[in-house]
Amino acid sequence: MTEIIPAIDIIDGKCVRLTKGDYSSAKVYSGNPVDIAKAYEDAGCSKLHVVDLDGAKSSHIVNHLTLEKIAVATSLTIDFGGGIKHDRDIRQALDYGAAKVTLGSIAVKDPALSLEWLKSYGNEVVIIGADARNGKISTSGWMHDSDWDIMDFISEYVDNGATQIISTDINVDGTLGGPSIELYKKILAKFPALYLIASGGVGNIDDVIALDDAGIPAVIVGKAIYEGRITLKQMENFNMQK
């Protein structure tokens, strides 16, 4: 059963969503991320994906206090990404309540360091973010595209012990036009034991069901919830089927 992992993306301590990673498209949905997180927990979700969008553009974590507030107020298992550039950032995220960290840009820019963290913190803690546009991995809050093919990128980390990957197709993220199911099926065909977390494009509960039918282990959902296209009741009903 596909696990729904709701997302909270943070700018200036507020819940926002971007479209296709464009910061100029940021739309504020709530000034209180804690209340949003509590609502997700009440809907039967056990995990939460938190992205520090300020941190993603910076050289360090920015919204660690918001992370702490969510962690104190809920029992959600939080994975945190954005702004992780140094070992101290990982320790700070874990100290402020994250159970897992997602390595985004740093996994592209410094694979040796990222693999060292994967080994030292373990593959239960470290998630690798494979965010791609047109099949190429992107970095720095999706502002820059690399030459690294997404399949080669995932292979590098899986071959070195990674078991959890968040894969975002930037072309559909925030569009509500449907997830890139064929991409995820391709990834799982090559890495069948991977805990693959789909991200981007989900527009309604039927999209989640389609991912479930395709055997995708988990999906991150953000804008569809904020826009009311997936209601908390629908999430609760889906979660009750587990």
N, C-alpha and C positions, 0 to 999 in steps of 0.2 A: 504494500500500500504506500503510495507516494505521501511523504510527509510534507505538510504545509509549514514553511518557516516564514512568518511575516517579517517585513523589513521596516526598520526605522532609519532613515537617512537624515543626518543632522547638519545643519548650518546655523551658527550662532545659537545653539541650544534648542533650535526649533525643528520640528518634523517637516521635511521638504521632499519633493520628488523632482527629478530632472527628466528631460526627454532626450534620448540618445546621448546622454552624458554631457549635455550642454548646460553649463552653469548659468548662462543667461536665461535659461528656460525655467529656473528654479521656482517652484510654486509652494508656498507655505501652507501646510494643512493643519498644523496644530502647534501651539506654543508650549504644550505640555507633553513631552514624550512619555513621561511616567504614566499618565492616564491612558495613553494609547497602548502602552505595554501591558498594563493591567487588563485592558479590554481583550487583548489577544490571549492572555492567560485564561481569562474567564471563558473564552471560546474554545478552550481545550488544547491550545498550542503549548508545547513544552520547550520550544526553542525560539530564539529571536536573533535576527541578523541586524547588527548595528553598524552603520557606516559613518565615519567621521569625515564628511566631505570637506570640511575646513582642513583637516589633517591631511587629506589626500593631496591637497595643493600645497601643503606646507612641508617642513622638514621634521615634523614631530606631531604627536597626538595633540589635539586641541580640546576636544569635547569630553575629556576623561571624567569630569564632574557629573555630566549628564549620564554617562555610563554608570557611574557609582549610584546615582539616584535610582535608576532602573533596577540595578542589581539588588539594592537594599529593599525596594518596594515589591519585588516579585521573586518567584522561585524559578524563573525562566533560565534555561541554559543559553547563555549569550555568546555568540561569536562576534568578534569585533575586528573591524578593518578600517583602514584609512590613517595615514600618517605613521605607519610602522616602518621606520628607517634604521633603527638601532636596537640593540638588545634591551636597552633601558625602556624602549617603547613597549616591547612585549611584556616586560616585567611590570610596567605601569598599568597596562591593560588588564593583566591578570590580577594585580593588586587592587584594582578598582572594580573588580567584579566579573570580568569576562572569564569564561571557561575555556574558550578557544580564540585563536587569532587567525585572521585571514591575511596572508601575504599577497599583496597585489603588485605594485610597481617594483618593489625590491626583489621579488622573485624573478623578474625579467632583467633588471639592471645588475643584480649581484647574485647569480645562482649559487655561487660557492658559499656565500654567507647564509643564504636561505636554506641550503642543504645542511649546513652546520646546525642551524636552528631546528630543522626537521629532526635531526638526529638527537639533539640535546633536550628538546622539549617533548618530542614524541609525535607520532602521527595521529594521536587522539586529540592533541591540542592544536597542532598546526594544520590549517587548511590552505591550499594553494588556490589563488584566484586566477582563473584563465579567462580574462576579459578580452574579447576579440571583435574586430571590425573587419568584415570581408575576409575572414579566415586568418587574420594576422593579430597577434597579441598587442594590446594597447596599454599605455602607462600614464602615470601622472594625472589621475582623475579623468582618464580617457582623452586627454588633450593631445597625446602623441602616439602614433602607431609605430610598431617595431617591424622588423623583417622576419620575426619568429612565427612560423606556422603553428597554429594552435595544437595540432596533433603531435608535432615534434616537441612542443613545449610540455604538454601533459606527459608524454612518454619520458622525458628527462626526469620528471619528478616521481612518476610512478615507479620507474626503474630503480629509484633511490629511496623507496619506502613510503611515498605519499599514498594515502588511502582515501583522502577527502579532497574533492575539487569542486569549486564553484565556477561554473561556466556561464558567462554572460555574453549574449550576442548583442553588442552595442547598437546594431542597426535596428533592433526591435525594442530595445529597452525604453520603457515609458510610453510606448505607442499604443498599448492595449490591443495590438493587432494580432496577437497570438505568438506563442513561443516557438523557438527553432527546434522542433521535435526531431527532424531528420538529422540535424547536427548532433543532438544528444544520443540518438540511436547509433550514429556512427562512432561516437566516442565509446559508448558502452560495448559495442561490437568488438572493439579493439582492446578495451580494458574492462572485462565483464565483472571483475570483483570490486570495481571502484564505487565508492559512495559518491555518486555524481549529484550535485545540487544544481538544478537548472535555474536560470535567472534571466528575466527580461521578456516582455511581450505579453504576459498573462493578462487577459482582459475579462475573463469570467470563469465561473466554476467549471464550465465545460472544457476549458483549456487545461485545468488541473486534472480532470477526469481523463483527458486525452493523454496527458503525461503519464498518468497511472496505467492506462492501457498499454503504453509503450514501455512500461517497466522502469521508468525513471525513479530513482530512490527518493528524491526530495525536490522541492521547488520553493524558491523565494518569491513571495508575493508582496507588492507594495502599493503601487498606484491604483490597482484595481480595487483594493480595499478602501483606500481614501476616497475614490470616486464613486463608491457605492455599487460597483459592478459585481463585487463579491461581498456579500453581507457577513457580518459576524455570525449570524445564525447558520448560513450556508457552510461557513468554516467549521462551526461546531458540529453540524450534522455530518460533514465529511470526516472530521476527526473521530467521531463516535464509531465509525465503521472500522477503525483499526483493530 
